Amino acid sequence: MEPADRNRPLDTERPVLCITPGVCFGKDLNRIGFGKGYYDRFFFANAGKTIIKAGVAFNECIWDELPANEWDIPMDILISETNIYEKERL
């Protein structure tokens, strides 16, 4: 279930791991979610925090690349049953 307040900032300064759901992901670390923008708004509201954005998907749900809008926030890492894609070493 989603929290009622989608724009609520985190109340911690410690790094946070956010396992982010999606319908599909791209090797470019973009994702297509479920259409409500919850996670993008959450990441935007917490832009100053250290949040490791992780997508987990089966290989069948990973494309070479996906379209993205200016408000879409890409993952930091994408993990499948056989591969790991990341934008930089964490």
Gaussian input, Z-matrix of N, CA and C with variables (Angstrom, degrees):
# hf/3-21g

backbone

0 1
 N
 C     1     B1
 C     2     B2     1     A1
 N     3     B3     2     A2     1     D1
 C     4     B4     3     A3     2     D2
 C     5     B5     4     A4     3     D3
 N     6     B6     5     A5     4     D4
 C     7     B7     6     A6     5     D5
 C     8     B8     7     A7     6     D6
 N     9     B9     8     A8     7     D7
 C    10    B10     9     A9     8     D8
 C    11    B11    10    A10     9     D9
 N    12    B12    11    A11    10    D10
 C    13    B13    12    A12    11    D11
 C    14    B14    13    A13    12    D12
 N    15    B15    14    A14    13    D13
 C    16    B16    15    A15    14    D14
 C    17    B17    16    A16    15    D15
 N    18    B18    17    A17    16    D16
 C    19    B19    18    A18    17    D17
 C    20    B20    19    A19    18    D18
 N    21    B21    20    A20    19    D19
 C    22    B22    21    A21    20    D20
 C    23    B23    22    A22    21    D21
 N    24    B24    23    A23    22    D22
 C    25    B25    24    A24    23    D23
 C    26    B26    25    A25    24    D24
 N    27    B27    26    A26    25    D25
 C    28    B28    27    A27    26    D26
 C    29    B29    28    A28    27    D27
 N    30    B30    29    A29    28    D28
 C    31    B31    30    A30    29    D29
 C    32    B32    31    A31    30    D30
 N    33    B33    32    A32    31    D31
 C    34    B34    33    A33    32    D32
 C    35    B35    34    A34    33    D33
 N    36    B36    35    A35    34    D34
 C    37    B37    36    A36    35    D35
 C    38    B38    37    A37    36    D36
 N    39    B39    38    A38    37    D37
 C    40    B40    39    A39    38    D38
 C    41    B41    40    A40    39    D39
 N    42    B42    41    A41    40    D40
 C    43    B43    42    A42    41    D41
 C    44    B44    43    A43    42    D42
 N    45    B45    44    A44    43    D43
 C    46    B46    45    A45    44    D44
 C    47    B47    46    A46    45    D45
 N    48    B48    47    A47    46    D46
 C    49    B49    48    A48    47    D47
 C    50    B50    49    A49    48    D48
 N    51    B51    50    A50    49    D49
 C    52    B52    51    A51    50    D50
 C    53    B53    52    A52    51    D51
 N    54    B54    53    A53    52    D52
 C    55    B55    54    A54    53    D53
 C    56    B56    55    A55    54    D54
 N    57    B57    56    A56    55    D55
 C    58    B58    57    A57    56    D56
 C    59    B59    58    A58    57    D57
 N    60    B60    59    A59    58    D58
 C    61    B61    60    A60    59    D59
 C    62    B62    61    A61    60    D60
 N    63    B63    62    A62    61    D61
 C    64    B64    63    A63    62    D62
 C    65    B65    64    A64    63    D63
 N    66    B66    65    A65    64    D64
 C    67    B67    66    A66    65    D65
 C    68    B68    67    A67    66    D66
 N    69    B69    68    A68    67    D67
 C    70    B70    69    A69    68    D68
 C    71    B71    70    A70    69    D69
 N    72    B72    71    A71    70    D70
 C    73    B73    72    A72    71    D71
 C    74    B74    73    A73    72    D72
 N    75    B75    74    A74    73    D73
 C    76    B76    75    A75    74    D74
 C    77    B77    76    A76    75    D75
 N    78    B78    77    A77    76    D76
 C    79    B79    78    A78    77    D77
 C    80    B80    79    A79    78    D78
 N    81    B81    80    A80    79    D79
 C    82    B82    81    A81    80    D80
 C    83    B83    82    A82    81    D81
 N    84    B84    83    A83    82    D82
 C    85    B85    84    A84    83    D83
 C    86    B86    85    A85    84    D84
 N    87    B87    86    A86    85    D85
 C    88    B88    87    A87    86    D86
 C    89    B89    88    A88    87    D87
 N    90    B90    89    A89    88    D88
 C    91    B91    90    A90    89    D89
 C    92    B92    91    A91    90    D90
 N    93    B93    92    A92    91    D91
 C    94    B94    93    A93    92    D92
 C    95    B95    94    A94    93    D93
 N    96    B96    95    A95    94    D94
 C    97    B97    96    A96    95    D95
 C    98    B98    97    A97    96    D96
 N    99    B99    98    A98    97    D97
 C   100   B100    99    A99    98    D98
 C   101   B101   100   A100    99    D99
 N   102   B102   101   A101   100   D100
 C   103   B103   102   A102   101   D101
 C   104   B104   103   A103   102   D102
 N   105   B105   104   A104   103   D103
 C   106   B106   105   A105   104   D104
 C   107   B107   106   A106   105   D105
 N   108   B108   107   A107   106   D106
 C   109   B109   108   A108   107   D107
 C   110   B110   109   A109   108   D108
 N   111   B111   110   A110   109   D109
 C   112   B112   111   A111   110   D110
 C   113   B113   112   A112   111   D111
 N   114   B114   113   A113   112   D112
 C   115   B115   114   A114   113   D113
 C   116   B116   115   A115   114   D114
 N   117   B117   116   A116   115   D115
 C   118   B118   117   A117   116   D116
 C   119   B119   118   A118   117   D117
 N   120   B120   119   A119   118   D118
 C   121   B121   120   A120   119   D119
 C   122   B122   121   A121   120   D120
 N   123   B123   122   A122   121   D121
 C   124   B124   123   A123   122   D122
 C   125   B125   124   A124   123   D123
 N   126   B126   125   A125   124   D124
 C   127   B127   126   A126   125   D125
 C   128   B128   127   A127   126   D126
 N   129   B129   128   A128   127   D127
 C   130   B130   129   A129   128   D128
 C   131   B131   130   A130   129   D129
 N   132   B132   131   A131   130   D130
 C   133   B133   132   A132   131   D131
 C   134   B134   133   A133   132   D132
 N   135   B135   134   A134   133   D133
 C   136   B136   135   A135   134   D134
 C   137   B137   136   A136   135   D135
 N   138   B138   137   A137   136   D136
 C   139   B139   138   A138   137   D137
 C   140   B140   139   A139   138   D138
 N   141   B141   140   A140   139   D139
 C   142   B142   141   A141   140   D140
 C   143   B143   142   A142   141   D141
 N   144   B144   143   A143   142   D142
 C   145   B145   144   A144   143   D143
 C   146   B146   145   A145   144   D144
 N   147   B147   146   A146   145   D145
 C   148   B148   147   A147   146   D146
 C   149   B149   148   A148   147   D147
 N   150   B150   149   A149   148   D148
 C   151   B151   150   A150   149   D149
 C   152   B152   151   A151   150   D150
 N   153   B153   152   A152   151   D151
 C   154   B154   153   A153   152   D152
 C   155   B155   154   A154   153   D153
 N   156   B156   155   A155   154   D154
 C   157   B157   156   A156   155   D155
 C   158   B158   157   A157   156   D156
 N   159   B159   158   A158   157   D157
 C   160   B160   159   A159   158   D158
 C   161   B161   160   A160   159   D159
 N   162   B162   161   A161   160   D160
 C   163   B163   162   A162   161   D161
 C   164   B164   163   A163   162   D162
 N   165   B165   164   A164   163   D163
 C   166   B166   165   A165   164   D164
 C   167   B167   166   A166   165   D165
 N   168   B168   167   A167   166   D166
 C   169   B169   168   A168   167   D167
 C   170   B170   169   A169   168   D168
 N   171   B171   170   A170   169   D169
 C   172   B172   171   A171   170   D170
 C   173   B173   172   A172   171   D171
 N   174   B174   173   A173   172   D172
 C   175   B175   174   A174   173   D173
 C   176   B176   175   A175   174   D174
 N   177   B177   176   A176   175   D175
 C   178   B178   177   A177   176   D176
 C   179   B179   178   A178   177   D177
 N   180   B180   179   A179   178   D178
 C   181   B181   180   A180   179   D179
 C   182   B182   181   A181   180   D180
 N   183   B183   182   A182   181   D181
 C   184   B184   183   A183   182   D182
 C   185   B185   184   A184   183   D183
 N   186   B186   185   A185   184   D184
 C   187   B187   186   A186   185   D185
 C   188   B188   187   A187   186   D186
 N   189   B189   188   A188   187   D187
 C   190   B190   189   A189   188   D188
 C   191   B191   190   A190   189   D189
 N   192   B192   191   A191   190   D190
 C   193   B193   192   A192   191   D191
 C   194   B194   193   A193   192   D192
 N   195   B195   194   A194   193   D193
 C   196   B196   195   A195   194   D194
 C   197   B197   196   A196   195   D195
 N   198   B198   197   A197   196   D196
 C   199   B199   198   A198   197   D197
 C   200   B200   199   A199   198   D198
 N   201   B201   200   A200   199   D199
 C   202   B202   201   A201   200   D200
 C   203   B203   202   A202   201   D201
 N   204   B204   203   A203   202   D202
 C   205   B205   204   A204   203   D203
 C   206   B206   205   A205   204   D204
 N   207   B207   206   A206   205   D205
 C   208   B208   207   A207   206   D206
 C   209   B209   208   A208   207   D207
 N   210   B210   209   A209   208   D208
 C   211   B211   210   A210   209   D209
 C   212   B212   211   A211   210   D210
 N   213   B213   212   A212   211   D211
 C   214   B214   213   A213   212   D212
 C   215   B215   214   A214   213   D213
 N   216   B216   215   A215   214   D214
 C   217   B217   216   A216   215   D215
 C   218   B218   217   A217   216   D216
 N   219   B219   218   A218   217   D217
 C   220   B220   219   A219   218   D218
 C   221   B221   220   A220   219   D219
 N   222   B222   221   A221   220   D220
 C   223   B223   222   A222   221   D221
 C   224   B224   223   A223   222   D222
 N   225   B225   224   A224   223   D223
 C   226   B226   225   A225   224   D224
 C   227   B227   226   A226   225   D225
 N   228   B228   227   A227   226   D226
 C   229   B229   228   A228   227   D227
 C   230   B230   229   A229   228   D228
 N   231   B231   230   A230   229   D229
 C   232   B232   231   A231   230   D230
 C   233   B233   232   A232   231   D231
 N   234   B234   233   A233   232   D232
 C   235   B235   234   A234   233   D233
 C   236   B236   235   A235   234   D234
 N   237   B237   236   A236   235   D235
 C   238   B238   237   A237   236   D236
 C   239   B239   238   A238   237   D237
 N   240   B240   239   A239   238   D238
 C   241   B241   240   A240   239   D239
 C   242   B242   241   A241   240   D240
 N   243   B243   242   A242   241   D241
 C   244   B244   243   A243   242   D242
 C   245   B245   244   A244   243   D243
 N   246   B246   245   A245   244   D244
 C   247   B247   246   A246   245   D245
 C   248   B248   247   A247   246   D246
 N   249   B249   248   A248   247   D247
 C   250   B250   249   A249   248   D248
 C   251   B251   250   A250   249   D249
 N   252   B252   251   A251   250   D250
 C   253   B253   252   A252   251   D251
 C   254   B254   253   A253   252   D252
 N   255   B255   254   A254   253   D253
 C   256   B256   255   A255   254   D254
 C   257   B257   256   A256   255   D255
 N   258   B258   257   A257   256   D256
 C   259   B259   258   A258   257   D257
 C   260   B260   259   A259   258   D258
 N   261   B261   260   A260   259   D259
 C   262   B262   261   A261   260   D260
 C   263   B263   262   A262   261   D261
 N   264   B264   263   A263   262   D262
 C   265   B265   264   A264   263   D263
 C   266   B266   265   A265   264   D264
 N   267   B267   266   A266   265   D265
 C   268   B268   267   A267   266   D266
 C   269   B269   268   A268   267   D267

   B1=1.4440
   B2=1.5216
   B3=1.3092
   B4=1.4503
   B5=1.5217
   B6=1.3390
   B7=1.4635
   B8=1.5246
   B9=1.3231
   B10=1.4632
   B11=1.5244
   B12=1.3357
   B13=1.4572
   B14=1.5203
   B15=1.3163
   B16=1.4658
   B17=1.5186
   B18=1.3169
   B19=1.4577
   B20=1.5252
   B21=1.2989
   B22=1.4647
   B23=1.5227
   B24=1.3441
   B25=1.4667
   B26=1.5263
   B27=1.3124
   B28=1.4557
   B29=1.5176
   B30=1.3217
   B31=1.4593
   B32=1.5250
   B33=1.3267
   B34=1.4582
   B35=1.5149
   B36=1.2996
   B37=1.4606
   B38=1.5323
   B39=1.3224
   B40=1.4662
   B41=1.5210
   B42=1.3354
   B43=1.4680
   B44=1.5281
   B45=1.3259
   B46=1.4537
   B47=1.5302
   B48=1.3210
   B49=1.4573
   B50=1.5194
   B51=1.3306
   B52=1.4556
   B53=1.5286
   B54=1.3199
   B55=1.4644
   B56=1.5181
   B57=1.3308
   B58=1.4557
   B59=1.5286
   B60=1.3287
   B61=1.4650
   B62=1.5213
   B63=1.3097
   B64=1.4529
   B65=1.5167
   B66=1.3102
   B67=1.4695
   B68=1.5161
   B69=1.3438
   B70=1.4574
   B71=1.5228
   B72=1.3192
   B73=1.4494
   B74=1.5234
   B75=1.3142
   B76=1.4524
   B77=1.5161
   B78=1.3206
   B79=1.4592
   B80=1.5270
   B81=1.3189
   B82=1.4675
   B83=1.5298
   B84=1.3383
   B85=1.4641
   B86=1.5238
   B87=1.3242
   B88=1.4560
   B89=1.5176
   B90=1.3266
   B91=1.4625
   B92=1.5150
   B93=1.3053
   B94=1.4559
   B95=1.5217
   B96=1.3158
   B97=1.4631
   B98=1.5140
   B99=1.3127
   B100=1.4529
   B101=1.5198
   B102=1.3441
   B103=1.4515
   B104=1.5122
   B105=1.3219
   B106=1.4622
   B107=1.5296
   B108=1.3263
   B109=1.4518
   B110=1.5156
   B111=1.3241
   B112=1.4617
   B113=1.5216
   B114=1.3215
   B115=1.4620
   B116=1.5243
   B117=1.3219
   B118=1.4634
   B119=1.5237
   B120=1.3314
   B121=1.4685
   B122=1.5278
   B123=1.3228
   B124=1.4592
   B125=1.5281
   B126=1.3338
   B127=1.4637
   B128=1.5298
   B129=1.3258
   B130=1.4581
   B131=1.5296
   B132=1.3312
   B133=1.4632
   B134=1.5231
   B135=1.3181
   B136=1.4591
   B137=1.5289
   B138=1.3216
   B139=1.4684
   B140=1.5266
   B141=1.3144
   B142=1.4557
   B143=1.5178
   B144=1.3121
   B145=1.4658
   B146=1.5240
   B147=1.3278
   B148=1.4532
   B149=1.5212
   B150=1.3298
   B151=1.4594
   B152=1.5283
   B153=1.3082
   B154=1.4589
   B155=1.5199
   B156=1.3269
   B157=1.4627
   B158=1.5285
   B159=1.3279
   B160=1.4600
   B161=1.5275
   B162=1.3199
   B163=1.4492
   B164=1.5224
   B165=1.3079
   B166=1.4627
   B167=1.5151
   B168=1.3402
   B169=1.4612
   B170=1.5253
   B171=1.3028
   B172=1.4585
   B173=1.5221
   B174=1.3297
   B175=1.4672
   B176=1.5246
   B177=1.3296
   B178=1.4626
   B179=1.5250
   B180=1.3131
   B181=1.4681
   B182=1.5262
   B183=1.3344
   B184=1.4672
   B185=1.5238
   B186=1.3321
   B187=1.4563
   B188=1.5233
   B189=1.3233
   B190=1.4597
   B191=1.5211
   B192=1.3295
   B193=1.4558
   B194=1.5161
   B195=1.3201
   B196=1.4609
   B197=1.5197
   B198=1.3242
   B199=1.4579
   B200=1.5301
   B201=1.3205
   B202=1.4650
   B203=1.5236
   B204=1.3157
   B205=1.4582
   B206=1.5200
   B207=1.3400
   B208=1.4623
   B209=1.5297
   B210=1.3184
   B211=1.4592
   B212=1.5295
   B213=1.3244
   B214=1.4647
   B215=1.5265
   B216=1.3059
   B217=1.4605
   B218=1.5232
   B219=1.3383
   B220=1.4642
   B221=1.5294
   B222=1.3083
   B223=1.4550
   B224=1.5352
   B225=1.3210
   B226=1.4613
   B227=1.5236
   B228=1.3367
   B229=1.4590
   B230=1.5340
   B231=1.3182
   B232=1.4616
   B233=1.5180
   B234=1.3197
   B235=1.4559
   B236=1.5223
   B237=1.3408
   B238=1.4674
   B239=1.5209
   B240=1.3237
   B241=1.4608
   B242=1.5275
   B243=1.3324
   B244=1.4652
   B245=1.5296
   B246=1.3259
   B247=1.4624
   B248=1.5203
   B249=1.3149
   B250=1.4578
   B251=1.5190
   B252=1.3181
   B253=1.4574
   B254=1.5169
   B255=1.3322
   B256=1.4504
   B257=1.5135
   B258=1.3373
   B259=1.4504
   B260=1.5131
   B261=1.3062
   B262=1.4521
   B263=1.5133
   B264=1.2951
   B265=1.4529
   B266=1.5082
   B267=1.3339
   B268=1.4730
   B269=1.5110
   A1=109.33
   A2=115.75
   A3=121.80
   A4=109.67
   A5=117.00
   A6=119.06
   A7=110.19
   A8=117.00
   A9=121.12
   A10=111.02
   A11=117.80
   A12=122.09
   A13=108.98
   A14=116.54
   A15=121.56
   A16=113.43
   A17=118.73
   A18=121.91
   A19=112.34
   A20=116.50
   A21=120.68
   A22=110.71
   A23=116.79
   A24=118.95
   A25=111.45
   A26=115.28
   A27=120.75
   A28=109.42
   A29=117.20
   A30=120.65
   A31=111.36
   A32=116.61
   A33=121.69
   A34=109.82
   A35=116.21
   A36=121.50
   A37=110.65
   A38=116.70
   A39=120.31
   A40=110.14
   A41=117.69
   A42=120.02
   A43=110.72
   A44=115.71
   A45=122.24
   A46=108.68
   A47=116.63
   A48=121.94
   A49=107.57
   A50=116.56
   A51=121.33
   A52=108.73
   A53=116.56
   A54=121.16
   A55=106.15
   A56=114.89
   A57=121.94
   A58=110.80
   A59=117.76
   A60=119.98
   A61=111.68
   A62=115.69
   A63=120.70
   A64=110.31
   A65=115.38
   A66=120.85
   A67=108.76
   A68=115.71
   A69=121.24
   A70=108.82
   A71=115.30
   A72=122.85
   A73=108.72
   A74=115.95
   A75=121.19
   A76=109.97
   A77=116.25
   A78=120.29
   A79=110.43
   A80=116.19
   A81=121.93
   A82=111.03
   A83=117.16
   A84=126.95
   A85=114.07
   A86=118.23
   A87=120.42
   A88=108.86
   A89=115.79
   A90=119.47
   A91=109.92
   A92=114.78
   A93=121.47
   A94=105.28
   A95=114.59
   A96=119.98
   A97=110.96
   A98=114.87
   A99=120.49
   A100=112.67
   A101=116.99
   A102=121.56
   A103=118.87
   A104=119.31
   A105=119.51
   A106=112.93
   A107=118.54
   A108=121.84
   A109=115.02
   A110=117.13
   A111=119.98
   A112=112.02
   A113=117.76
   A114=120.29
   A115=111.85
   A116=118.91
   A117=120.44
   A118=110.79
   A119=117.93
   A120=120.81
   A121=111.29
   A122=117.12
   A123=121.25
   A124=110.67
   A125=117.45
   A126=120.45
   A127=110.92
   A128=117.34
   A129=121.17
   A130=110.88
   A131=117.76
   A132=121.83
   A133=112.08
   A134=117.19
   A135=122.47
   A136=111.82
   A137=116.94
   A138=122.23
   A139=112.61
   A140=119.29
   A141=121.35
   A142=114.42
   A143=117.09
   A144=122.19
   A145=110.03
   A146=116.04
   A147=120.62
   A148=107.93
   A149=115.65
   A150=121.63
   A151=107.54
   A152=116.51
   A153=121.26
   A154=106.18
   A155=115.49
   A156=121.70
   A157=108.23
   A158=116.55
   A159=121.81
   A160=110.60
   A161=115.60
   A162=121.15
   A163=108.93
   A164=117.18
   A165=122.52
   A166=107.03
   A167=116.56
   A168=119.82
   A169=110.72
   A170=115.50
   A171=120.62
   A172=108.49
   A173=117.13
   A174=121.52
   A175=112.30
   A176=117.13
   A177=121.19
   A178=112.46
   A179=117.63
   A180=122.48
   A181=112.06
   A182=116.93
   A183=120.79
   A184=109.10
   A185=115.21
   A186=123.48
   A187=108.80
   A188=117.12
   A189=119.74
   A190=111.03
   A191=116.72
   A192=120.87
   A193=109.50
   A194=115.59
   A195=121.92
   A196=109.23
   A197=117.51
   A198=119.31
   A199=110.01
   A200=115.66
   A201=119.91
   A202=109.45
   A203=115.38
   A204=122.11
   A205=108.66
   A206=116.88
   A207=120.13
   A208=112.35
   A209=119.03
   A210=121.33
   A211=113.07
   A212=118.02
   A213=120.82
   A214=109.93
   A215=116.30
   A216=121.58
   A217=108.15
   A218=117.50
   A219=120.53
   A220=112.11
   A221=115.19
   A222=122.12
   A223=109.19
   A224=115.87
   A225=121.11
   A226=110.19
   A227=114.34
   A228=119.63
   A229=108.57
   A230=115.79
   A231=122.69
   A232=107.52
   A233=116.41
   A234=121.81
   A235=109.42
   A236=115.83
   A237=121.05
   A238=107.71
   A239=116.29
   A240=119.19
   A241=112.27
   A242=119.00
   A243=120.42
   A244=114.57
   A245=118.52
   A246=120.47
   A247=112.47
   A248=113.95
   A249=121.87
   A250=106.47
   A251=116.16
   A252=122.52
   A253=106.60
   A254=116.62
   A255=119.53
   A256=110.05
   A257=115.64
   A258=118.57
   A259=111.99
   A260=117.03
   A261=121.83
   A262=107.79
   A263=116.12
   A264=119.89
   A265=110.19
   A266=117.95
   A267=122.08
   A268=110.32
   D1=146.76
   D2=178.39
   D3=-86.02
   D4=144.98
   D5=173.81
   D6=-63.50
   D7=151.23
   D8=179.93
   D9=-65.83
   D10=-37.74
   D11=-179.19
   D12=-99.56
   D13=96.73
   D14=-174.35
   D15=-75.66
   D16=-15.68
   D17=-177.52
   D18=-104.05
   D19=13.31
   D20=-176.80
   D21=-72.51
   D22=126.30
   D23=176.52
   D24=-73.83
   D25=153.43
   D26=175.96
   D27=-68.95
   D28=148.01
   D29=179.34
   D30=-105.20
   D31=35.50
   D32=178.07
   D33=-135.16
   D34=150.73
   D35=175.57
   D36=-100.55
   D37=-5.83
   D38=-179.92
   D39=-76.03
   D40=152.98
   D41=175.44
   D42=-60.39
   D43=146.17
   D44=-177.33
   D45=-127.01
   D46=135.90
   D47=173.18
   D48=-97.58
   D49=122.84
   D50=178.87
   D51=-115.80
   D52=105.31
   D53=175.90
   D54=-79.12
   D55=114.76
   D56=-168.13
   D57=-105.85
   D58=123.34
   D59=179.49
   D60=-75.86
   D61=162.45
   D62=176.12
   D63=-166.79
   D64=158.98
   D65=174.54
   D66=-74.33
   D67=-43.54
   D68=175.62
   D69=-154.60
   D70=162.44
   D71=-178.06
   D72=-130.31
   D73=158.78
   D74=174.00
   D75=-110.68
   D76=153.92
   D77=174.76
   D78=-64.16
   D79=-15.91
   D80=174.24
   D81=-80.92
   D82=3.79
   D83=176.08
   D84=75.56
   D85=9.68
   D86=170.90
   D87=-80.25
   D88=164.22
   D89=-179.83
   D90=-142.85
   D91=155.22
   D92=168.53
   D93=-111.57
   D94=119.26
   D95=-177.52
   D96=-93.05
   D97=-145.37
   D98=-176.63
   D99=-105.09
   D100=11.93
   D101=168.50
   D102=93.22
   D103=1.56
   D104=-178.71
   D105=-104.22
   D106=-9.56
   D107=177.05
   D108=72.83
   D109=14.86
   D110=-177.10
   D111=-56.39
   D112=-52.70
   D113=-174.52
   D114=-68.14
   D115=-38.46
   D116=176.92
   D117=-61.06
   D118=-42.53
   D119=177.85
   D120=-66.65
   D121=-39.40
   D122=177.21
   D123=-61.83
   D124=-46.36
   D125=179.52
   D126=-64.67
   D127=-39.58
   D128=179.04
   D129=-64.98
   D130=-42.87
   D131=179.97
   D132=-65.28
   D133=-20.79
   D134=-178.41
   D135=-116.55
   D136=32.74
   D137=-174.33
   D138=-58.17
   D139=-31.38
   D140=-179.13
   D141=-83.54
   D142=-5.40
   D143=-178.09
   D144=-91.60
   D145=158.88
   D146=174.69
   D147=-89.59
   D148=100.38
   D149=178.53
   D150=-118.36
   D151=121.20
   D152=174.89
   D153=-89.33
   D154=112.41
   D155=-176.43
   D156=-92.09
   D157=112.05
   D158=-175.12
   D159=-118.34
   D160=127.91
   D161=172.74
   D162=-103.59
   D163=143.07
   D164=177.67
   D165=-127.59
   D166=126.28
   D167=-175.64
   D168=-152.55
   D169=156.21
   D170=169.92
   D171=-73.97
   D172=153.84
   D173=179.79
   D174=-53.39
   D175=-35.34
   D176=-178.53
   D177=-64.91
   D178=-17.41
   D179=-178.37
   D180=-100.88
   D181=11.56
   D182=-178.19
   D183=-115.07
   D184=125.94
   D185=179.09
   D186=-108.08
   D187=165.63
   D188=177.79
   D189=-61.52
   D190=-46.10
   D191=176.52
   D192=-154.60
   D193=158.08
   D194=179.50
   D195=-129.27
   D196=151.58
   D197=175.79
   D198=-68.81
   D199=151.22
   D200=178.79
   D201=-143.05
   D202=146.78
   D203=174.03
   D204=-96.01
   D205=171.40
   D206=-177.53
   D207=-65.36
   D208=-23.05
   D209=-179.92
   D210=-91.09
   D211=-8.21
   D212=178.32
   D213=-74.74
   D214=132.35
   D215=-178.86
   D216=-108.07
   D217=120.41
   D218=-178.16
   D219=-73.34
   D220=161.84
   D221=177.13
   D222=-74.43
   D223=161.85
   D224=171.82
   D225=-89.05
   D226=-30.63
   D227=-177.51
   D228=-149.46
   D229=145.86
   D230=177.08
   D231=-129.68
   D232=126.97
   D233=-175.33
   D234=-120.33
   D235=129.02
   D236=174.06
   D237=-121.84
   D238=-176.04
   D239=-178.40
   D240=-69.28
   D241=-16.93
   D242=-178.79
   D243=-129.40
   D244=-9.82
   D245=-174.51
   D246=-138.61
   D247=159.01
   D248=171.04
   D249=-130.64
   D250=128.06
   D251=176.68
   D252=-116.68
   D253=133.11
   D254=179.27
   D255=-147.30
   D256=152.14
   D257=-178.61
   D258=-82.04
   D259=-26.35
   D260=175.31
   D261=-163.54
   D262=162.95
   D263=179.08
   D264=-64.69
   D265=131.34
   D266=178.69
   D267=-86.39

